[in-house]
Amino acid sequence: MAMIRKANQRGYQRALPGIERKTLVYGERTLLTELRCFGDISPELA
């Protein structure tokens, strides 16, 4: 199994308005998630 892979645009899900998330790796006690912020993000979220 490859530990490092080339990034792709598939697999992102909307978490909140202006924020998308993508699970990169998960295990029994571990979760690594990528978050992308775009557009006009509320100051409360920044």
N, C-alpha and C positions, 0 to 999 in steps of 0.2 A: 504494500500500500504506500502510495506517495505521500510524503508529509508536506511537500511544497508543490502547489499547483498554480498554473496561470489563472489569474483572475478572470471572471466572466460576469456578464450582466444578468444572468438568470438567477432565480431563486430569491429575489428580494420581495419582502412583504411589507405593506404599509403598517407601521406601528402607531403613529400619530400623524396629524397633518404636518407635512414637511419633513417627516422622518421615515426612512425605510430601514429594515433590519434583515440580516441574513445570517443564519446559523452556519458557522464554519466548521466547528468540531464540538461534539458532545460526548459525554461519558457518564458513568455512574455518579461521579461527584464533580464534574467539570462541564462548563459551557463557555464557548468562545463565540462571540457574536460581533459582526461588523454592523455599525450604524452609519447611515448616510443622511446628512442634513442638506436640505435644498430649499430654495424659495424664501419666502418671508416667514421666518421663524419667530414665534412669540418670545418676548424678552423673558417670560417666566420659564421657558424651556432652555434658554441659552446659558 
